[in-house]
Amino acid sequence: MFLKDLLDPKRSGDAGRFGRVIEASKQQGVEPPGIYYLFAGRPAATPHLCNFMHEVMRGPSELSAGERELIAAFVSARNHCVF
Protein backbone atom coordinates (compact mmCIF):
# COMPACT_ATOMS: atom_id res chain seq x y z
CA MET A 1 0.00 0.00 0.00
CA PHE A 2 1.28 3.44 -0.93
CA LEU A 3 0.43 6.87 0.47
CA LYS A 4 -1.76 7.65 -2.55
CA ASP A 5 -3.81 4.56 -1.63
CA LEU A 6 -4.22 5.77 1.95
CA LEU A 7 -5.41 9.18 0.73
CA ASP A 8 -8.01 7.64 -1.57
CA PRO A 9 -11.36 9.05 -0.39
CA LYS A 10 -13.12 5.76 -1.20
CA ARG A 11 -11.07 3.97 1.49
CA SER A 12 -11.80 6.29 4.40
CA GLY A 13 -15.43 5.21 4.79
CA ASP A 14 -14.53 1.60 5.58
CA ALA A 15 -11.71 2.19 8.00
CA GLY A 16 -13.43 2.04 11.36
CA ARG A 17 -12.99 4.72 13.95
CA PHE A 18 -10.37 6.72 12.07
CA GLY A 19 -12.37 6.49 8.86
CA ARG A 20 -15.31 8.05 10.67
CA VAL A 21 -13.10 10.82 12.07
CA ILE A 22 -11.73 11.50 8.57
CA GLU A 23 -15.24 11.71 7.13
CA ALA A 24 -16.52 13.93 9.94
CA SER A 25 -13.57 16.30 9.56
CA LYS A 26 -14.06 16.58 5.82
CA GLN A 27 -17.78 17.28 6.26
CA GLN A 28 -16.80 20.20 8.50
CA GLY A 29 -14.37 21.44 5.87
CA VAL A 30 -11.31 20.57 7.95
CA GLU A 31 -8.49 18.39 6.64
CA PRO A 32 -7.71 15.75 9.29
CA PRO A 33 -4.15 15.08 10.40
CA GLY A 34 -2.36 12.96 7.79
CA ILE A 35 -1.51 10.26 10.32
CA TYR A 36 -5.22 9.42 10.53
CA TYR A 37 -5.09 8.12 6.96
CA LEU A 38 -2.30 5.77 7.99
CA PHE A 39 -4.26 4.63 11.04
CA ALA A 40 -7.37 4.06 8.91
CA GLY A 41 -5.45 2.25 6.17
CA ARG A 42 -3.40 0.04 8.49
CA PRO A 43 -5.42 -0.44 11.68
CA ALA A 44 -3.20 -3.31 12.89
CA ALA A 45 -0.21 -0.92 12.90
CA THR A 46 -1.99 1.78 14.88
CA PRO A 47 -1.16 0.54 18.42
CA HIS A 48 2.50 0.07 17.47
CA LEU A 49 2.75 3.56 15.96
CA CYS A 50 1.05 5.05 19.01
CA ASN A 51 3.41 3.23 21.37
CA PHE A 52 6.41 4.37 19.32
CA MET A 53 5.27 8.00 19.36
CA HIS A 54 4.57 7.85 23.08
CA GLU A 55 8.10 6.58 23.69
CA VAL A 56 9.63 9.26 21.46
CA MET A 57 7.60 12.09 22.97
CA ARG A 58 7.43 10.99 26.60
CA GLY A 59 10.25 8.50 27.13
CA PRO A 60 13.58 9.27 28.79
CA SER A 61 15.43 12.11 27.07
CA GLU A 62 17.65 15.10 27.71
CA LEU A 63 14.80 17.19 26.27
CA SER A 64 11.68 17.85 28.29
CA ALA A 65 8.32 16.71 26.95
CA GLY A 66 7.47 20.37 26.33
CA GLU A 67 10.63 20.90 24.29
CA ARG A 68 9.83 17.84 22.19
CA GLU A 69 6.27 19.09 21.64
CA LEU A 70 7.65 22.47 20.57
CA ILE A 71 10.00 20.82 18.06
CA ALA A 72 7.15 18.71 16.70
CA ALA A 73 4.90 21.77 16.35
CA PHE A 74 7.65 23.73 14.59
CA VAL A 75 8.42 20.93 12.14
CA SER A 76 4.71 20.40 11.45
CA ALA A 77 4.26 24.13 10.75
CA ARG A 78 7.24 24.13 8.38
CA ASN A 79 5.70 21.15 6.57
CA HIS A 80 2.28 22.85 6.49
CA CYS A 81 0.83 19.96 8.52
CA VAL A 82 -1.85 19.99 11.18
CA PHE A 83 -0.24 19.30 14.56
PARODO-229546 format. One record per atom (N, C-alpha, C, O): atom name; y, z, x; residue number from 1. Coordinates in pm, whole numbers. Atoms other than C-alpha are relative to their C-alpha. Layout:
REM residues N
- a | py | pz | px | k
- CA | Y | Z | X | NUM
...
REM end
This chain:
REM residues 83
- a | py | pz | px | k
- N | -118 | 0 | 85 | 1
- CA | 0 | 0 | 0 | 1
- C | 123 | 0 | 89 | 1
- O | 130 | 72 | 189 | 1
- N | -123 | 12 | -76 | 2
- CA | 344 | -93 | 128 | 2
- C | 116 | 57 | -82 | 2
- O | 103 | 77 | -203 | 2
- N | -115 | -57 | 68 | 3
- CA | 687 | 47 | 43 | 3
- C | 41 | -84 | -120 | 3
- O | 73 | -28 | -225 | 3
- N | -38 | 85 | 113 | 4
- CA | 765 | -255 | -176 | 4
- C | -91 | 25 | -120 | 4
- O | -48 | 14 | -235 | 4
- N | 92 | -32 | 110 | 5
- CA | 456 | -163 | -381 | 5
- C | 38 | 133 | -66 | 5
- O | 27 | 147 | -188 | 5
- N | -39 | -129 | 55 | 6
- CA | 577 | 195 | -422 | 6
- C | 127 | -11 | -83 | 6
- O | 146 | 65 | -178 | 6
- N | -126 | 17 | 71 | 7
- CA | 918 | 73 | -541 | 7
- C | -14 | -88 | -123 | 7
- O | 83 | -106 | -197 | 7
- N | 23 | 87 | 114 | 8
- CA | 764 | -157 | -801 | 8
- C | 19 | 79 | -129 | 8
- O | -53 | 177 | -151 | 8
- N | -26 | -78 | 120 | 9
- CA | 905 | -39 | -1136 | 9
- C | -119 | 8 | -95 | 9
- O | -126 | 101 | -176 | 9
- N | 117 | -4 | 88 | 10
- CA | 576 | -120 | -1312 | 10
- C | -94 | 115 | 37 | 10
- O | -170 | 161 | -48 | 10
- N | 90 | -106 | -45 | 11
- CA | 397 | 149 | -1107 | 11
- C | 49 | 139 | -42 | 11
- O | -32 | 229 | -62 | 11
- N | -53 | -135 | 18 | 12
- CA | 629 | 440 | -1180 | 12
- C | -40 | 63 | -133 | 12
- O | -43 | 185 | -143 | 12
- N | 37 | -55 | 129 | 13
- CA | 521 | 479 | -1543 | 13
- C | -138 | 62 | -3 | 13
- O | -168 | 141 | -92 | 13
- N | 137 | -50 | 3 | 14
- CA | 160 | 558 | -1453 | 14
- C | -27 | 99 | 112 | 14
- O | -142 | 117 | 152 | 14
- N | 16 | -81 | -119 | 15
- CA | 219 | 800 | -1171 | 15
- C | 14 | 149 | -25 | 15
- O | 51 | 224 | 65 | 15
- N | -2 | -143 | 27 | 16
- CA | 204 | 1136 | -1343 | 16
- C | 138 | 60 | 1 | 16
- O | 236 | -3 | -40 | 16
- N | -125 | -77 | 3 | 17
- CA | 472 | 1395 | -1299 | 17
- C | 114 | -71 | 70 | 17
- O | 224 | -78 | 16 | 17
- N | -109 | 65 | -73 | 18
- CA | 672 | 1207 | -1037 | 18
- C | 39 | -132 | -64 | 18
- O | 155 | -172 | -58 | 18
- N | -33 | 121 | 75 | 19
- CA | 649 | 886 | -1237 | 19
- C | 94 | 31 | -115 | 19
- O | 187 | -45 | -142 | 19
- N | -87 | -39 | 111 | 20
- CA | 805 | 1067 | -1531 | 20
- C | 139 | 37 | 50 | 20
- O | 238 | 5 | -15 | 20
- N | -130 | -36 | -57 | 21
- CA | 1082 | 1207 | -1310 | 21
- C | 76 | -128 | 40 | 21
- O | 196 | -138 | 18 | 21
- N | -62 | 127 | -39 | 22
- CA | 1150 | 857 | -1173 | 22
- C | 56 | -69 | -124 | 22
- O | 171 | -115 | -124 | 22
- N | -44 | 66 | 123 | 23
- CA | 1171 | 713 | -1524 | 23
- C | 119 | 72 | -63 | 23
- O | 215 | 8 | -105 | 23
- N | -109 | -77 | 59 | 24
- CA | 1393 | 994 | -1652 | 24
- C | 129 | -18 | 79 | 24
- O | 237 | -32 | 21 | 24
- N | -118 | 20 | -84 | 25
- CA | 1630 | 956 | -1357 | 25
- C | 62 | -137 | -25 | 25
- O | 183 | -149 | -41 | 25
- N | -51 | 136 | 21 | 26
- CA | 1658 | 582 | -1406 | 26
- C | 64 | -15 | -137 | 26
- O | 164 | -87 | -151 | 26
- N | -60 | 7 | 134 | 27
- CA | 1728 | 626 | -1778 | 27
- C | 138 | 64 | -2 | 27
- O | 223 | 26 | -83 | 27
- N | -131 | -64 | -10 | 28
- CA | 2020 | 850 | -1680 | 28
- C | 92 | -74 | 95 | 28
- O | 205 | -33 | 118 | 28
- N | -81 | 78 | -92 | 29
- CA | 2144 | 587 | -1437 | 29
- C | 10 | 58 | 140 | 29
- O | 102 | 26 | 215 | 29
- N | 1 | -65 | -131 | 30
- CA | 2057 | 795 | -1131 | 30
- C | -124 | -48 | 76 | 30
- O | -235 | -45 | 23 | 30
- N | 114 | 40 | -83 | 31
- CA | 1839 | 664 | -849 | 31
- C | -66 | 126 | 54 | 31
- O | 0 | 207 | 120 | 31
- N | 69 | -120 | -50 | 32
- CA | 1575 | 929 | -771 | 32
- C | -18 | -5 | 151 | 32
- O | -12 | -113 | 211 | 32
- N | 27 | -1 | -143 | 33
- CA | 1508 | 1040 | -415 | 33
- C | -119 | -90 | 33 | 33
- O | -219 | -91 | -39 | 33
- N | 104 | 96 | -38 | 34
- CA | 1296 | 779 | -236 | 34
- C | -137 | 63 | 19 | 34
- O | -238 | -3 | -5 | 34
- N | 129 | -65 | -23 | 35
- CA | 1026 | 1032 | -151 | 35
- C | -81 | 10 | -129 | 35
- O | -203 | 17 | -124 | 35
- N | 70 | -9 | 127 | 36
- CA | 942 | 1053 | -522 | 36
- C | -90 | -121 | -23 | 36
- O | -196 | -110 | -83 | 36
- N | 84 | 120 | 13 | 37
- CA | 812 | 696 | -509 | 37
- C | -129 | 17 | 80 | 37
- O | -237 | -24 | 36 | 37
- N | 118 | -26 | -81 | 38
- CA | 577 | 799 | -230 | 38
- C | -92 | 99 | -69 | 38
- O | -213 | 80 | -73 | 38
- N | 80 | -99 | 72 | 39
- CA | 463 | 1104 | -426 | 39
- C | -70 | -63 | -120 | 39
- O | -187 | -33 | -147 | 39
- N | 58 | 64 | 119 | 40
- CA | 406 | 891 | -737 | 40
- C | -108 | -100 | 40 | 40
- O | -211 | -111 | -27 | 40
- N | 96 | 103 | -43 | 41
- CA | 225 | 617 | -545 | 41
- C | -122 | 55 | 69 | 41
- O | -229 | -7 | 66 | 41
- N | 112 | -61 | -73 | 42
- CA | 4 | 849 | -340 | 42
- C | -11 | 148 | -36 | 42
- O | 15 | 233 | 49 | 42
- N | 1 | -140 | 43 | 43
- CA | -44 | 1168 | -542 | 43
- C | -91 | 90 | 84 | 43
- O | -62 | 209 | 98 | 43
- N | 89 | -84 | -82 | 44
- CA | -331 | 1289 | -320 | 44
- C | 69 | 43 | 130 | 44
- O | 32 | 145 | 188 | 44
- N | -71 | -34 | -124 | 45
- CA | -92 | 1290 | -21 | 45
- C | 113 | 99 | -24 | 45
- O | 163 | 160 | 71 | 45
- N | -116 | -83 | 30 | 46
- CA | 178 | 1488 | -199 | 46
- C | -10 | 143 | 54 | 46
- O | 84 | 188 | 118 | 46
- N | 5 | -138 | -52 | 47
- CA | 54 | 1842 | -116 | 47
- C | 9 | 4 | 152 | 47
- O | 70 | 96 | 208 | 47
- N | -3 | 2 | -147 | 48
- CA | 7 | 1747 | 250 | 48
- C | 142 | -27 | 51 | 48
- O | 187 | 36 | 146 | 48
- N | -138 | 29 | -39 | 49
- CA | 356 | 1596 | 275 | 49
- C | 90 | 120 | -26 | 49
- O | 176 | 152 | 56 | 49
- N | -80 | -118 | 31 | 50
- CA | 505 | 1901 | 105 | 50
- C | -25 | 112 | 101 | 50
- O | 69 | 178 | 146 | 50
- N | 32 | -102 | -100 | 51
- CA | 323 | 2137 | 341 | 51
- C | 61 | -33 | 135 | 51
- O | 112 | 55 | 205 | 51
- N | -59 | 43 | -127 | 52
- CA | 437 | 1932 | 641 | 52
- C | 151 | 26 | 0 | 52
- O | 205 | 83 | 95 | 52
- N | -145 | -19 | 6 | 53
- CA | 800 | 1936 | 527 | 53
- C | 37 | 148 | -1 | 53
- O | 137 | 188 | 59 | 53
- N | -27 | -143 | 1 | 54
- CA | 785 | 2308 | 457 | 54
- C | -10 | 56 | 143 | 54
- O | 73 | 136 | 184 | 54
- N | 16 | -47 | -137 | 55
- CA | 658 | 2369 | 810 | 55
- C | 116 | -45 | 88 | 55
- O | 168 | 33 | 168 | 55
- N | -111 | 52 | -80 | 56
- CA | 926 | 2146 | 963 | 56
- C | 130 | 72 | -33 | 56
- O | 207 | 108 | 57 | 56
- N | -128 | -57 | 41 | 57
- CA | 1209 | 2297 | 760 | 57
- C | 4 | 152 | 3 | 57
- O | 111 | 211 | 17 | 57
- N | 0 | -147 | 9 | 58
- CA | 1099 | 2660 | 743 | 58
- C | -86 | 69 | 104 | 58
- O | -82 | 192 | 116 | 58
- N | 86 | -60 | -101 | 59
- CA | 850 | 2713 | 1025 | 59
- C | 79 | 52 | 119 | 59
- O | 201 | 37 | 124 | 59
- N | -66 | -53 | -119 | 60
- CA | 927 | 2879 | 1358 | 60
- C | 78 | -108 | 74 | 60
- O | 28 | -219 | 92 | 60
- N | -85 | 97 | -70 | 61
- CA | 1211 | 2707 | 1543 | 61
- C | 117 | 73 | 63 | 61
- O | 153 | 184 | 22 | 61
- N | -122 | -54 | -58 | 62
- CA | 1510 | 2771 | 1765 | 62
- C | 119 | -23 | -93 | 62
- O | 221 | 44 | -81 | 62
- N | -104 | 27 | 98 | 63
- CA | 1719 | 2627 | 1480 | 63
- C | -25 | 81 | -126 | 63
- O | -139 | 97 | -169 | 63
- N | 16 | -72 | 127 | 64
- CA | 1785 | 2829 | 1168 | 64
- C | -35 | -99 | -110 | 64
- O | -17 | -220 | -94 | 64
- N | 30 | 86 | 114 | 65
- CA | 1671 | 2695 | 832 | 65
- C | 126 | -71 | -47 | 65
- O | 121 | -189 | -84 | 65
- N | -127 | 60 | 40 | 66
- CA | 2037 | 2633 | 747 | 66
- C | 40 | -115 | 91 | 66
- O | 90 | -217 | 45 | 66
- N | -33 | 107 | -95 | 67
- CA | 2090 | 2429 | 1063 | 67
- C | -88 | -123 | -24 | 67
- O | -42 | -236 | -17 | 67
- N | 91 | 112 | 28 | 68
- CA | 1784 | 2219 | 983 | 68
- C | 39 | -71 | -129 | 68
- O | 33 | -194 | -137 | 68
- N | -46 | 60 | 126 | 69
- CA | 1909 | 2164 | 627 | 69
- C | 126 | -84 | 24 | 69
- O | 140 | -193 | -31 | 69
- N | -122 | 74 | -31 | 70
- CA | 2247 | 2057 | 765 | 70
- C | -31 | -131 | 71 | 70
- O | 30 | -234 | 40 | 70
- N | 42 | 122 | -70 | 71
- CA | 2082 | 1806 | 1000 | 71
- C | -61 | -98 | -99 | 71
- O | -29 | -217 | -96 | 71
- N | 63 | 87 | 99 | 72
- CA | 1871 | 1670 | 715 | 72
- C | 104 | -62 | -93 | 72
- O | 95 | -180 | -126 | 72
- N | -105 | 52 | 89 | 73
- CA | 2177 | 1635 | 490 | 73
- C | 85 | -105 | 72 | 73
- O | 120 | -207 | 12 | 73
- N | -79 | 95 | -78 | 74
- CA | 2373 | 1459 | 765 | 74
- C | -74 | -132 | 17 | 74
- O | -18 | -239 | -4 | 74
- N | 80 | 121 | -20 | 75
- CA | 2093 | 1214 | 842 | 75
- C | -16 | -76 | -133 | 75
- O | -6 | -198 | -135 | 75
- N | 13 | 65 | 129 | 76
- CA | 2040 | 1145 | 471 | 76
- C | 131 | -72 | -38 | 76
- O | 128 | -184 | -88 | 76
- N | -128 | 64 | 31 | 77
- CA | 2413 | 1075 | 426 | 77
- C | 20 | -126 | 85 | 77
- O | 66 | -228 | 34 | 77
- N | -14 | 118 | -87 | 78
- CA | 2413 | 838 | 724 | 78
- C | -90 | -114 | -45 | 78
- O | -58 | -231 | -25 | 78
- N | 95 | 101 | 49 | 79
- CA | 2115 | 657 | 570 | 79
- C | 27 | -36 | -147 | 79
- O | -49 | -112 | -207 | 79
- N | -35 | 26 | 140 | 80
- CA | 2285 | 649 | 228 | 80
- C | -115 | 39 | -94 | 80
- O | -146 | -33 | -189 | 80
- N | 112 | -50 | 80 | 81
- CA | 1996 | 852 | 83 | 81
- C | 44 | 122 | -78 | 81
- O | 133 | 196 | -35 | 81
- N | -22 | -122 | 76 | 82
- CA | 1999 | 1118 | -185 | 82
- C | -73 | 112 | 72 | 82
- O | -190 | 97 | 107 | 82
- N | 64 | -114 | -66 | 83
- CA | 1930 | 1456 | -24 | 83
- C | -14 | 112 | -98 | 83
- O | -65 | 219 | -64 | 83
REM end
